[in-house]
Amino acid sequence: MKTALIVVDIQNDYFSGGRLTLENSEQALTAALEAIGQAKQAGEVVIGIQHFTPSDGPFLAKGTVGADLHPAIADALEGCVVIEKHQADSFLDTDLGQTLAAQDVSAIRLVGMMTQHCVTHTALSPEAAELDVTILGAGCAAPTALISDIALSGLAGRCKVI
């Protein structure tokens, strides 16, 4: 069983000074960076996901600094595949499924932002149904810690949350 770490939307707009600052974004960043380092050391596949909205969108607007990957994440993902998406589900209208299949991945671990939105939709995607899905809760953030906790609690009924 080959495992991939999927790093979902850890982008500048979610941090202090961004258009939609998330509670605990810095702690989630630290945990995500640790997960990336461990995955690389274990020889796992590491894939970044970058969400873009239209250039006039409220946040993550294509062409803005806010839509850029956080600099520490961009550095950590150097040499890794980064997939652009436009939907909450990282599989929807992207080649994530094909990328995982080509690498013979049968298990994914997710970290990222926002827990209640893109992480949840990716974990529960129809394309993830045949995969062993684990959420690394410390590597996730939402507008509030309570919202993140509620989302992780709900996800625990469908996948592993650690």
C-alpha positions as a Markdown table, in Angstrom:
| # | Residue | x | y | z |
|---|---|---|---|---|
| 1 | Met | 0.0 | 0.0 | 0.0 |
| 2 | Lys | 1.5 | 3.3 | -1.1 |
| 3 | Thr | 0.6 | 6.5 | 0.8 |
| 4 | Ala | 0.4 | 10.1 | -0.4 |
| 5 | Leu | 0.3 | 13.2 | 1.7 |
| 6 | Ile | -2.1 | 15.8 | 0.1 |
| 7 | Val | -1.4 | 19.4 | 1.2 |
| 8 | Val | -4.6 | 21.3 | 0.6 |
| 9 | Asp | -4.7 | 25.0 | 0.0 |
| 10 | Ile | -2.2 | 26.3 | 2.5 |
| 11 | Gln | -2.2 | 29.7 | 0.9 |
| 12 | Asn | -1.3 | 33.3 | 2.0 |
| 13 | Asp | -4.9 | 34.6 | 2.3 |
| 14 | Tyr | -5.5 | 32.3 | 5.2 |
| 15 | Phe | -2.8 | 33.9 | 7.3 |
| 16 | Ser | -2.5 | 37.2 | 9.2 |
| 17 | Gly | -2.9 | 40.0 | 6.7 |
| 18 | Gly | -4.7 | 37.8 | 4.2 |
| 19 | Arg | -8.3 | 38.2 | 3.1 |
| 20 | Leu | -9.6 | 35.3 | 5.2 |
| 21 | Thr | -7.4 | 34.7 | 8.3 |
| 22 | Leu | -8.1 | 31.4 | 9.9 |
| 23 | Glu | -7.8 | 30.6 | 13.6 |
| 24 | Asn | -4.7 | 28.5 | 14.3 |
| 25 | Ser | -3.4 | 28.8 | 10.8 |
| 26 | Glu | 0.2 | 29.1 | 12.1 |
| 27 | Gln | -0.1 | 26.0 | 14.2 |
| 28 | Ala | -1.6 | 24.1 | 11.2 |
| 29 | Leu | 1.3 | 25.3 | 9.1 |
| 30 | Thr | 3.8 | 24.0 | 11.5 |
| 31 | Ala | 2.1 | 20.6 | 11.7 |
| 32 | Ala | 1.8 | 20.5 | 7.9 |
| 33 | Leu | 5.5 | 21.2 | 7.4 |
| 34 | Glu | 6.3 | 18.4 | 9.9 |
| 35 | Ala | 4.0 | 16.0 | 8.0 |
| 36 | Ile | 5.7 | 17.0 | 4.7 |
| 37 | Gly | 9.1 | 16.3 | 6.1 |
| 38 | Gln | 8.1 | 13.0 | 7.5 |
| 39 | Ala | 6.4 | 11.9 | 4.3 |
| 40 | Lys | 9.4 | 12.8 | 2.2 |
| 41 | Gln | 11.7 | 11.0 | 4.6 |
| 42 | Ala | 9.4 | 7.9 | 4.4 |
| 43 | Gly | 9.5 | 8.1 | 0.6 |
| 44 | Glu | 5.8 | 8.8 | 0.3 |
| 45 | Val | 4.2 | 10.8 | -2.5 |
| 46 | Val | 3.6 | 14.4 | -1.6 |
| 47 | Ile | 1.2 | 16.5 | -3.6 |
| 48 | Gly | 0.3 | 20.1 | -3.1 |
| 49 | Ile | -3.1 | 21.6 | -4.0 |
| 50 | Gln | -3.6 | 25.2 | -4.8 |
| 51 | His | -7.1 | 26.7 | -5.0 |
| 52 | Phe | -7.8 | 29.6 | -7.3 |
| 53 | Thr | -10.9 | 31.7 | -7.6 |
| 54 | Pro | -11.5 | 34.2 | -10.4 |
| 55 | Ser | -9.3 | 37.4 | -10.3 |
| 56 | Asp | -12.2 | 39.3 | -8.8 |
| 57 | Gly | -13.0 | 36.7 | -6.2 |
| 58 | Pro | -13.2 | 37.5 | -2.5 |
| 59 | Phe | -10.1 | 35.5 | -1.6 |
| 60 | Leu | -7.6 | 33.1 | -3.3 |
| 61 | Ala | -8.1 | 35.3 | -6.4 |
| 62 | Lys | -5.9 | 34.2 | -9.2 |
| 63 | Gly | -3.0 | 36.5 | -9.8 |
| 64 | Thr | -2.9 | 37.8 | -6.2 |
| 65 | Val | -0.3 | 37.3 | -3.5 |
| 66 | Gly | -3.1 | 35.9 | -1.3 |
| 67 | Ala | -3.6 | 33.0 | -3.7 |
| 68 | Asp | 0.1 | 32.0 | -3.6 |
| 69 | Leu | 1.1 | 29.1 | -1.5 |
| 70 | His | 2.5 | 30.1 | 1.9 |
| 71 | Pro | 6.3 | 30.6 | 1.3 |
| 72 | Ala | 7.2 | 27.8 | 3.8 |
| 73 | Ile | 4.8 | 25.4 | 2.0 |
| 74 | Ala | 6.1 | 26.5 | -1.4 |
| 75 | Asp | 9.6 | 25.7 | -0.2 |
| 76 | Ala | 8.6 | 22.4 | 1.4 |
| 77 | Leu | 6.8 | 21.3 | -1.8 |
| 78 | Glu | 9.7 | 22.1 | -4.1 |
| 79 | Gly | 10.1 | 19.2 | -6.5 |
| 80 | Cys | 6.6 | 17.9 | -5.7 |
| 81 | Val | 3.5 | 18.0 | -8.0 |
| 82 | Val | 1.2 | 21.0 | -7.3 |
| 83 | Ile | -2.3 | 20.7 | -8.7 |
| 84 | Glu | -4.4 | 23.7 | -9.4 |
| 85 | Lys | -8.1 | 23.5 | -8.5 |
| 86 | His | -11.2 | 25.6 | -8.7 |
| 87 | Gln | -13.6 | 23.6 | -6.6 |
| 88 | Ala | -13.7 | 22.6 | -2.9 |
| 89 | Asp | -13.1 | 18.9 | -3.9 |
| 90 | Ser | -9.4 | 18.5 | -4.9 |
| 91 | Phe | -10.4 | 15.7 | -7.2 |
| 92 | Leu | -13.2 | 17.5 | -9.1 |
| 93 | Asp | -12.0 | 18.7 | -12.5 |
| 94 | Thr | -8.4 | 18.0 | -11.7 |
| 95 | Asp | -5.9 | 15.2 | -12.5 |
| 96 | Leu | -5.4 | 14.3 | -8.8 |
| 97 | Gly | -7.1 | 10.9 | -9.2 |
| 98 | Gln | -5.0 | 10.1 | -12.2 |
| 99 | Thr | -1.8 | 11.3 | -10.5 |
| 100 | Leu | -2.5 | 9.0 | -7.5 |
| 101 | Ala | -3.4 | 6.1 | -9.7 |
| 102 | Ala | -0.2 | 6.5 | -11.7 |
| 103 | Gln | 1.8 | 6.3 | -8.5 |
| 104 | Asp | -0.2 | 3.3 | -7.3 |
| 105 | Val | -1.4 | 5.2 | -4.2 |
| 106 | Ser | -4.1 | 3.4 | -2.1 |
| 107 | Ala | -4.0 | 5.6 | 1.0 |
| 108 | Ile | -4.0 | 9.4 | 1.4 |
| 109 | Arg | -3.4 | 11.6 | 4.4 |
| 110 | Leu | -4.8 | 15.2 | 4.3 |
| 111 | Val | -3.6 | 18.4 | 5.8 |
| 112 | Gly | -4.8 | 21.9 | 4.9 |
| 113 | Met | -7.3 | 24.6 | 4.8 |
| 114 | Met | -10.2 | 25.0 | 5.3 |
| 115 | Thr | -11.1 | 22.0 | 7.4 |
| 116 | Gln | -14.9 | 22.4 | 7.0 |
| 117 | His | -14.7 | 23.1 | 3.2 |
| 118 | Cys | -11.9 | 21.9 | 1.0 |
| 119 | Val | -10.4 | 19.2 | 3.4 |
| 120 | Thr | -13.9 | 17.8 | 4.0 |
| 121 | His | -14.9 | 17.8 | 0.3 |
| 122 | Thr | -11.6 | 16.2 | -0.7 |
| 123 | Ala | -11.9 | 13.5 | 2.0 |
| 124 | Leu | -15.5 | 12.7 | 1.1 |
| 125 | Ser | -15.0 | 12.9 | -2.7 |
| 126 | Pro | -16.5 | 10.0 | -4.7 |
| 127 | Glu | -12.9 | 9.6 | -6.1 |
| 128 | Ala | -11.5 | 9.1 | -2.6 |
| 129 | Ala | -14.1 | 6.4 | -1.8 |
| 130 | Glu | -11.7 | 3.6 | -2.8 |
| 131 | Leu | -8.7 | 5.1 | -0.9 |
| 132 | Asp | -7.8 | 4.7 | 2.8 |
| 133 | Val | -8.3 | 8.4 | 4.0 |
| 134 | Thr | -6.7 | 9.9 | 7.1 |
| 135 | Ile | -7.0 | 13.5 | 8.2 |
| 136 | Leu | -4.1 | 14.9 | 10.3 |
| 137 | Gly | -6.2 | 17.3 | 12.4 |
| 138 | Ala | -3.3 | 19.3 | 13.8 |
| 139 | Gly | -2.4 | 20.2 | 10.2 |
| 140 | Cys | -5.9 | 21.7 | 9.5 |
| 141 | Ala | -7.4 | 25.1 | 10.1 |
| 142 | Ala | -10.8 | 26.8 | 9.6 |
| 143 | Pro | -12.3 | 30.3 | 10.3 |
| 144 | Thr | -12.5 | 29.2 | 14.0 |
| 145 | Ala | -11.1 | 26.3 | 16.0 |
| 146 | Leu | -14.7 | 25.3 | 16.9 |
| 147 | Ile | -15.6 | 25.0 | 13.2 |
| 148 | Ser | -12.5 | 22.9 | 12.6 |
| 149 | Asp | -13.3 | 20.6 | 15.5 |
| 150 | Ile | -16.8 | 20.2 | 14.3 |
| 151 | Ala | -15.7 | 19.3 | 10.8 |
| 152 | Leu | -13.1 | 16.8 | 12.1 |
| 153 | Ser | -15.7 | 15.2 | 14.4 |
| 154 | Gly | -18.0 | 14.8 | 11.4 |
| 155 | Leu | -15.2 | 13.4 | 9.3 |
| 156 | Ala | -14.3 | 10.8 | 11.9 |
| 157 | Gly | -17.5 | 8.9 | 11.0 |
| 158 | Arg | -16.2 | 8.4 | 7.4 |
| 159 | Cys | -12.4 | 8.3 | 7.7 |
| 160 | Lys | -9.6 | 8.2 | 10.2 |
| 161 | Val | -8.9 | 11.4 | 12.0 |
| 162 | Ile | -5.6 | 11.7 | 14.0 |
